[in-house]
Amino acid sequence: MHGDEYGAGKILEQLVSNDRLIESAFLYIPQVSPSAVAAHTRENTYGHDINREFRNHAADKEALAVMDVLKRYHFTLAIDVHEDPERTKSFYIYDTGNMTKEQQTGYQALIEKMGVELYTGMDDSEDKNLGCHVENGYISFRQDTVLVTTGFLSIWMTSETFADRVFTVEIPGNASSELKRDLLLTIIRFLVSSFGVQY
């Protein structure tokens, strides 16, 4: 999504190509904004934070290309991988639904077992579209509480019913590659087993 958060993206590419990451069928988009990844910047070649461009009548060519692909499918679960550049060893996720208390407890225990803190605090108070309070590594970020016009991929996918549920994972940007890998494996497997298609 963002070129300045691509450490976890590179690791995810390796996991997808080398490991049997999940058992069910999935669609993988390695670079939502190839121009931002190439430039190692948050903004893409059009000067946009692409995660503010997912809306009907979008003009950003990279966002339109991704939207065109996603419109062909209906997803039970989508996972959007980001990094929080301010974090070294704390983790959190956005959820377009509401985890039950039991699900939250299971998720939190899993992350804490890894020796990773669950972040509590504000996510980017300077961003007018965020400034959200995260509690114990979790925030419900539903389409009924966030305007579609903000252009977040997760909100667009759920409001247009291309996905039942979207989780945005925020990997600590200053963590070691090993910790990023372990977090990605752990959280993806947890989310797929808890919210994905059950066979």
C-alpha positions as CSV (number, residue, x, y, z in Angstrom):
1,M,0.0,0.0,0.0
2,H,2.7,2.5,1.1
3,G,6.2,2.5,-0.2
4,D,7.7,3.6,3.1
5,E,6.1,0.7,4.9
6,Y,7.3,-2.1,2.6
7,G,9.5,-4.1,4.9
8,A,6.6,-6.3,5.9
9,G,5.5,-6.4,2.2
10,K,8.8,-7.9,1.1
11,I,8.5,-10.5,3.9
12,L,4.9,-11.3,2.9
13,E,6.1,-11.8,-0.7
14,Q,8.6,-14.4,0.5
15,L,6.0,-16.1,2.6
16,V,3.5,-16.4,-0.2
17,S,6.1,-17.7,-2.7
18,N,8.0,-20.1,-0.3
19,D,5.4,-21.3,2.2
20,R,2.0,-22.8,2.2
21,L,0.7,-19.7,4.0
22,I,-3.0,-20.8,4.0
23,E,-5.0,-23.8,2.8
24,S,-7.9,-22.0,1.1
25,A,-7.8,-20.2,-2.2
26,F,-6.8,-16.6,-2.1
27,L,-5.9,-13.6,-4.2
28,Y,-2.7,-11.8,-3.4
29,I,-1.8,-8.3,-4.6
30,P,1.9,-7.8,-3.8
31,Q,2.0,-4.1,-4.5
32,V,-1.1,-2.0,-4.4
33,S,0.9,1.1,-5.3
34,P,3.9,0.0,-7.4
35,S,5.1,3.6,-7.9
36,A,5.2,4.3,-4.2
37,V,7.0,1.1,-3.5
38,A,9.6,1.9,-6.2
39,A,10.1,5.4,-4.7
40,H,10.0,4.2,-1.0
41,T,7.5,6.9,-0.3
42,R,4.0,7.1,1.2
43,E,2.7,9.0,-1.9
44,N,2.6,7.4,-5.3
45,T,3.6,8.9,-8.6
46,Y,0.3,10.9,-8.8
47,G,1.1,12.5,-5.4
48,H,-1.6,10.5,-3.6
49,D,-1.6,8.4,-0.4
50,I,-3.3,5.6,-2.3
51,N,-5.2,4.5,0.8
52,R,-7.3,7.6,0.5
53,E,-8.2,7.0,-3.1
54,F,-10.5,4.0,-3.0
55,R,-13.9,5.5,-3.7
56,N,-16.4,5.5,-6.6
57,H,-15.3,7.9,-9.3
58,A,-11.6,7.7,-8.2
59,A,-9.1,9.3,-10.5
60,D,-5.8,7.6,-9.3
61,K,-4.8,5.1,-11.9
62,E,-3.2,2.7,-9.4
63,A,-6.3,2.7,-7.2
64,L,-8.5,2.2,-10.3
65,A,-6.4,-0.8,-11.4
66,V,-6.7,-2.4,-8.0
67,M,-10.4,-1.7,-7.8
68,D,-10.9,-3.2,-11.2
69,V,-9.3,-6.5,-10.0
70,L,-11.2,-6.6,-6.7
71,K,-14.6,-5.9,-8.3
72,R,-14.4,-9.3,-10.0
73,Y,-14.7,-11.2,-6.7
74,H,-16.5,-11.4,-3.4
75,F,-14.2,-12.1,-0.4
76,T,-15.1,-13.6,2.9
77,L,-12.0,-12.1,4.3
78,A,-9.4,-9.5,3.2
79,I,-6.2,-8.6,5.0
80,D,-4.4,-5.4,4.3
81,V,-0.8,-5.3,5.5
82,H,0.7,-2.0,6.7
83,E,3.6,-1.0,9.0
84,D,3.5,1.6,11.8
85,P,6.9,3.3,11.4
86,E,6.7,4.6,15.0
87,R,6.4,1.1,16.6
88,T,9.3,-1.2,17.5
89,K,7.5,-4.0,19.4
90,S,3.8,-3.1,19.6
91,F,1.1,-4.3,17.3
92,Y,-2.5,-3.5,16.5
93,I,-5.2,-4.2,13.9
94,Y,-8.2,-2.4,12.4
95,D,-11.3,-4.5,11.9
96,T,-14.3,-3.6,9.7
97,G,-16.5,-5.7,12.0
98,N,-16.6,-6.3,15.8
99,M,-14.7,-9.2,17.3
100,T,-16.5,-11.0,20.0
101,K,-14.9,-10.8,23.5
102,E,-13.8,-14.4,23.1
103,Q,-12.2,-13.6,19.7
104,Q,-10.4,-10.5,21.1
105,T,-9.1,-12.5,24.0
106,G,-7.8,-15.3,21.7
107,Y,-6.1,-12.7,19.4
108,Q,-4.6,-10.8,22.3
109,A,-3.3,-13.9,24.0
110,L,-1.7,-15.1,20.8
111,I,0.2,-11.8,20.2
112,E,1.3,-11.5,23.9
113,K,2.6,-15.1,23.8
114,M,5.0,-13.9,21.1
115,G,6.4,-11.3,23.6
116,V,4.8,-8.5,21.5
117,E,2.9,-5.6,23.2
118,L,-0.6,-4.8,22.2
119,Y,-0.6,-1.1,21.4
120,T,-3.0,1.3,23.2
121,G,-3.1,4.9,22.1
122,M,-3.8,7.1,19.2
123,D,-3.1,6.1,15.6
124,D,-1.8,9.2,13.8
125,S,-3.6,12.0,15.6
126,E,-2.4,14.4,12.8
127,D,-4.3,12.6,10.1
128,K,-7.9,14.0,10.0
129,N,-9.2,10.6,8.7
130,L,-7.6,8.6,11.5
131,G,-6.8,10.0,14.9
132,C,-8.4,6.8,16.2
133,H,-8.0,5.3,19.7
134,V,-6.6,1.8,19.7
135,E,-7.3,-0.3,22.8
136,N,-5.2,-3.4,23.6
137,G,-4.1,-3.8,19.9
138,Y,-7.6,-3.6,18.5
139,I,-9.9,-1.1,16.9
140,S,-13.3,-1.6,15.2
141,F,-13.3,0.6,12.1
142,R,-16.7,-0.1,10.5
143,Q,-18.3,1.5,7.5
144,D,-21.1,2.8,9.7
145,T,-18.6,4.9,11.6
146,V,-16.2,5.9,8.9
147,L,-17.2,7.8,5.8
148,V,-16.7,6.0,2.5
149,T,-15.4,9.3,1.0
150,T,-12.2,8.9,3.2
151,G,-11.0,6.5,0.5
152,F,-9.8,3.7,2.7
153,L,-9.5,0.3,0.9
154,S,-11.1,-1.5,3.8
155,I,-14.2,0.8,3.9
156,W,-14.6,0.8,0.2
157,M,-14.5,-3.0,0.0
158,T,-17.1,-3.5,2.7
159,S,-19.4,-0.7,1.7
160,E,-19.4,-2.0,-1.9
161,T,-19.9,-5.5,-0.5
162,F,-16.8,-6.9,-2.2
163,A,-15.7,-8.2,1.2
164,D,-17.5,-9.4,4.3
165,R,-14.7,-8.4,6.6
166,V,-11.4,-6.6,6.2
167,F,-8.6,-6.5,8.7
168,T,-5.8,-3.9,8.4
169,V,-2.7,-5.2,10.3
170,E,-0.2,-2.7,11.5
171,I,3.2,-4.4,11.8
172,P,5.8,-2.5,14.0
173,G,8.0,-0.8,11.4
174,N,11.1,-0.8,13.5
175,A,10.9,-4.5,14.5
176,S,13.4,-7.0,13.3
177,S,12.7,-8.9,10.1
178,E,12.3,-12.1,12.1
179,L,9.6,-10.5,14.3
180,K,7.8,-9.1,11.3
181,R,7.8,-12.5,9.7
182,D,6.5,-14.2,12.9
183,L,3.8,-11.6,13.3
184,L,2.6,-12.0,9.7
185,L,2.5,-15.8,9.9
186,T,0.7,-15.7,13.3
187,I,-1.9,-13.0,12.5
188,I,-2.7,-14.2,9.0
189,R,-3.2,-17.8,10.2
190,F,-5.3,-16.6,13.1
191,L,-7.5,-14.3,10.9
192,V,-8.0,-17.0,8.2
193,S,-8.9,-19.7,10.8
194,S,-11.2,-17.4,12.7
195,F,-12.9,-15.4,9.9
196,G,-12.0,-17.1,6.6
197,V,-13.8,-19.8,4.7
198,Q,-14.1,-23.0,6.7
199,Y,-13.8,-26.2,4.7
